[in-house]
């Protein structure tokens, strides 16, 4: 069965045999600018020619570059439009001919412009504050609608007057800010075709650099090898580059200058005076450049450029010393001589010393020259940044001048030096004479001469009275000569010291005296102190003489006893006369009374007890090392009982803990404390102890030296816990542990400190408690509010001597107390039948105030 299509083509073929038909495919065409497109012209029937005509009516010839015509076979022809433009639009016609037969067909070609972004560069950069014109050039046909977006939102020009969409589609931002920076979307739309396209444009806002000099002026000192740092800090976007210029010359890193990585710091090496001036710091980026001036002030330390030694003769009219110095600022020049500063103007009442200064020159004029003007003069040039010192020497030539003591004391057989000290310039020769004869002579074997550059010594060993008398020293130089007489005098023993006061104690006495009126011409070596009981032999001791010595302590005296004391002084010649004897009486021992606890009051026996010693007097002597000290003490009143030992303890004042106590033998007079902390204040207590107890402490404070190896900037540093803090923590922990144990003992065993408090203060009786503490030999202390004396009852265990055959004796420290029948008191309450012999009660009256106790003492 034939297909319908075949039938149609058959009919057409039959029809065409009679006529020519032309058809263009596609029947119409739309071409975007720049695109290419072809059209096919098909002919039905026999034809000879198939031609294409342009919209202008011209026949399109083959081989045109923009429009190309090609014939495929006898029935078709193709029109191709390459890279269409607007001029390519119009009606194109295809004409088929065969003899006189002709047929044609047309096609309308429309050319349209797609959305094309001709110019939308990214990024686009603007300077902050400028009116920015963001370019987005778009073409299309019909013309597109332009929409701008920023940060995902459409820009509403009605809401922000700074934004405006120009007629050409550009976006204008008036006074653009750094905050306006970012991505902008330029979107083009052609509503007729529903066509849309966009471009993302990055907008960069450049910020003009800001620049700030760290110091507008920098001061530096020249010629001492130091560098000067000039610095400026620049900011902006993009990051500005920093350069430095001086005298319109850009500076670069080299031997003289050094720049850091970002150029913000300029180092000028080995500053000289010529480096002074203004330096320009320049910061530059795309937005522009800014500059800041930094001034470098170069100062020059003073330097003395002229100062020469001078020579003059005594009694010249004048001599002038000149000192010149350079420096910036201009230095002030001063003179110094013999620890005296000489400044501008007249420096002496007699107007003989005058200083005059002008600019950088100073002169020191010395009028009526004296030999005392000779010596080293110091010229000092100083300004605000330093000073320079130089010495010069003024040489004054003068005749000899003889100095020294005129009188010399000695005795026969004792050598003595007579000193002739000579000041002269030039140096002088010295000759000794006696009675007109030069010494030493052939007849003088007991004289010798020793010379030094400035002193001549005549050593005389007197053999007889004839060797005492006058000796002459004569000194001579080119300027003149001078003579002086010296006297050698027979020395004598010193006169007697004067005893001003005797301050007695129970076993010692302090003798206060004044040194003798006459020393005998030679120093006192020793003092002799002698004392005795009236009518008995003198007992004496010698004491080496010391400077400002005014007291001597006598020891080993008996309490409440009258003594006589006298003193004499001893020098090299011998011992002088003794002072008149002075009588004094030692103090009695302070007593307390004891009463037998078992003897009825009417027949109570008493005994006298000696007392505690007085506090020692202390003094501190620094040793070679500044953290080692020697603490000396002077024994005071021993209380009538020999000193057993001394107890020493010490601590740094800023801590609370004492160092371990040191026990020193009774015959010692000092203790050495070593290994102390440097630069620390310490407190030392020394206590004397005898059989009766301890003295009040002798107290002294001192500060150790600064550690010579410590750097000062580091002395105040340091951290961590000190020894005192650690010990304190340990004590607190130990105390808490004791409290815990005590509480446990109280509840479990009914004992401990809490139990004791409950029994004594709360009236609660513990297990097995007895009501008679005195019978058990315990000490009971009573005190009420009636301001009565405190009574202490104590027991002492001692052996009872044999009482048989002996009458009653006076009780003392070692005598047992007995009952009237002569039997020893026994304690019947002791389970072990132990004898408590000589149980005594000591009664001592104390002041009404609460008793003061020391942690190391037990006093009633």
LINRAJO-V847211 format. One record per residue. RES is the residue in one small letter. SS is DSSP state (H for helix, E for strand, C for the rest). Layout:
# LINRAJO-V847211
res:ss
RES:SS
RES:SS
This chain:
# LINRAJO-V847211
res:ss
x:C
x:C
x:C
x:H
x:H
x:H
x:H
x:H
x:H
x:H
x:H
x:H
x:H
x:H
x:H
x:H
x:C
x:C
x:C
x:C
x:E
x:E
x:E
x:E
x:E
x:C
x:C
x:E
x:E
x:E
x:E
x:E
x:C
x:C
x:C
x:C
x:E
x:E
x:E
x:E
x:E
x:E
x:E
x:E
x:C
x:C
x:C
x:C
x:E
x:E
x:E
x:E
x:E
x:C
x:C
x:C
x:C
x:C
x:E
x:C
x:C
x:C
x:C
x:C
x:C
x:C
x:E
x:E
x:E
x:E
x:E
x:E
x:E
x:C
x:C
x:E
x:E
x:E
x:E
x:E
x:E
x:C
x:C
x:C
x:C
x:H
x:H
x:H
x:C
x:E
x:E
x:E
x:E
x:E
x:E
x:E
x:E
x:E
x:C
x:C
x:E
x:E
x:E
x:E
x:E
x:E
x:E
x:E
x:E
x:E
x:E
x:E
x:C
x:C
x:C
x:E
x:E
x:E
x:E
x:C
x:C
x:C
x:C
x:E
x:E
x:E
x:E
x:C
x:C
x:C
x:C
x:E
x:E
x:E
x:C
x:C
x:E
x:E
x:E
x:C
x:C
x:C
x:C
x:C
x:E
x:E
x:E
x:E
x:E
x:E
x:C
x:C
x:E
x:E
x:C
x:C
x:C
x:C
x:C
x:C
x:C
x:C
x:E
x:E
x:E
x:C
x:C
x:C
x:C
x:C
x:E
x:E
x:E
x:C
x:C
x:C
x:C
x:H
x:H
x:H
x:C
x:E
x:E
x:E
x:E
x:E
x:E
x:E
x:E
x:E
x:C
x:C
x:C
x:C
x:E
x:E
x:E
x:E
x:E
x:E
x:E
x:E
x:E
x:E
x:E
x:E
x:E
x:E
x:E
x:E
x:E
x:E
x:E
x:C
x:C
x:C
x:E
x:E
x:E
x:E
x:E
x:E
x:C
x:C
x:C
x:C
x:C
x:E
x:E
x:E
x:E
x:E
x:E
x:E
x:E
x:E
x:E
x:C
x:C
x:C
x:E
x:E
x:E
x:E
x:E
x:E
x:C
x:C
x:E
x:E
x:C
x:C
x:C
x:C
x:C
x:C
x:E
x:E
x:E
x:C
x:C
x:C
x:C
x:C
x:E
x:E
x:E
x:E
x:C
x:C
x:C
x:C
x:H
x:H
x:H
x:C
x:E
x:E
x:E
x:E
x:E
x:E
x:E
x:E
x:E
x:C
x:C
x:E
x:E
x:E
x:E
x:E
x:E
x:E
x:E
x:E
x:E
x:E
x:E
x:E
x:E
x:E
x:E
x:E
x:E
x:E
x:E
x:C
x:C
x:E
x:E
x:E
x:E
x:C
x:C
x:C
x:C
x:E
x:E
x:E
x:E
x:E
x:E
x:E
x:E
x:E
x:E
x:E
x:C
x:C
x:C
x:E
x:E
x:E
x:E
x:E
x:E
x:C
x:C
x:E
x:E
x:E
x:C
x:C
x:E
x:E
x:C
x:C
x:C
x:C
x:C
x:C
x:E
x:E
x:E
x:E
x:E
x:E
x:C
x:C
x:E
x:E
x:E
x:E
x:E
x:E
x:E
x:C
x:C
x:C
x:H
x:H
x:H
x:C
x:E
x:E
x:E
x:E
x:E
x:E
x:E
x:E
x:E
x:C
x:C
x:E
x:E
x:E
x:E
x:E
x:E
x:E
x:E
x:E
x:E
x:E
x:E
x:E
x:E
x:E
x:E
x:E
x:E
x:C
x:C
x:C
x:E
x:E
x:E
x:E
x:C
x:C
x:C
x:C
x:E
x:E
x:E
x:E
x:E
x:E
x:E
x:E
x:E
x:E
x:E
x:C
x:C
x:C
x:E
x:E
x:E
x:E
x:E
x:E
x:C
x:C
x:E
x:E
x:C
x:C
x:C
x:C
x:C
x:C
x:C
x:C
x:E
x:E
x:E
x:E
x:E
x:C
x:C
x:C
x:E
x:E
x:E
x:E
x:E
x:E
x:E
x:C
x:C
x:C
x:H
x:H
x:H
x:C
x:E
x:E
x:E
x:E
x:E
x:E
x:E
x:E
x:E
x:C
x:C
x:E
x:E
x:E
x:E
x:E
x:E
x:E
x:E
x:E
x:E
x:E
x:C
x:C
x:C
x:C
x:C
x:C
x:C
x:E
x:E
x:E
x:E
x:E
x:E
x:E
x:C
x:C
x:C
x:C
x:E
x:E
x:E
x:E
x:E
x:E
x:C
x:C
x:C
x:C
x:C
x:C
x:C
x:C
x:C
x:E
x:E
x:E
x:E
x:E
x:E
x:E
x:E
x:E
x:C
x:C
x:C
x:C
x:C
x:C
x:E
x:E
x:E
x:E
x:E
x:E
x:C
x:C
x:C
x:C
x:C
x:C
x:E
x:E
x:E
x:E
x:C
x:C
x:C
x:C
x:C
x:C
x:C
x:E
x:E
x:E
x:E
x:E
x:E
x:E
x:E
x:E
x:E
x:C
x:C
x:C
x:E
x:C
x:C
x:C
x:C
x:C
x:C
x:E
x:E
x:E
x:E
x:C
x:C
x:C
x:C
x:C
x:C
x:C
x:E
x:E
x:E
x:E
x:C
x:C
x:C
x:C
x:H
x:H
x:H
x:C
x:C
x:C
x:C
x:E
x:C
x:C
x:C
x:C
x:C
x:C
x:C
x:C
x:E
x:E
x:E
x:E
x:E
x:E
x:C
x:C
x:C
x:C
x:C
x:C
x:E
x:E
x:E
x:E
x:E
x:E
x:C
x:C
x:C
x:C
x:C
x:C
x:C
x:C
x:E
x:E
x:E
x:E
x:E
x:E
x:E
x:E
x:E
x:E
x:C
x:C
x:C
x:C
x:C
x:C
x:C
x:C
x:C
x:E
x:E
x:E
x:E
x:C
x:C
x:C
x:C
x:E
x:E
x:E
x:E
x:C
x:C
x:C
x:C
x:C
x:C
x:C
x:E
x:E
x:E
x:E
x:E
x:E
x:E
x:E
x:E
x:E
x:C
x:C
x:E
x:E
x:C
x:C
x:C
x:E
x:E
x:E
x:E
x:E
x:E
x:C
x:C
x:C
x:C
x:C
x:C
x:C
x:C
x:H
x:H
x:H
x:H
x:C
x:C
x:C
x:C
x:C
x:C
x:C
x:H
x:H
x:H
x:H
x:H
x:H
x:H
x:H
x:H
x:H
x:H
x:H
x:H
x:H
x:H
x:H
x:H
x:H
x:H
x:H
x:H
x:H
x:H
x:H
x:H
x:H
x:H
x:C
x:C
x:C
x:H
x:H
x:H
x:H
x:H
x:H
x:H
x:H
x:H
x:C
x:C
x:C
x:C
x:C
x:C
x:C
x:C
x:C
x:C
x:C
x:C
x:C
x:C
x:C
x:C
x:C
x:C
x:C
x:E
x:E
x:C
x:C
x:C
x:C
x:C
x:C
x:C
x:C
x:E
x:E
x:E
x:C
x:C
x:C
x:C
x:C
x:C
x:C
x:C
x:C
x:C
x:C
x:C
x:C
x:C
x:C
x:C
x:C
x:C
x:C
x:C
x:C
x:C
x:C
x:C
x:C
x:C
x:C
x:C
x:C
x:C
x:C
x:C
x:C
x:C
x:C
x:C
x:C
x:C
x:C
x:C
x:C
x:C
x:C
x:C
x:C
x:C
x:E
x:E
x:E
x:E
x:C
x:C
x:C
x:C
x:C
x:C
x:C
x:C
x:C
x:C
x:C
x:C
x:C
x:C
x:C
x:C
x:C
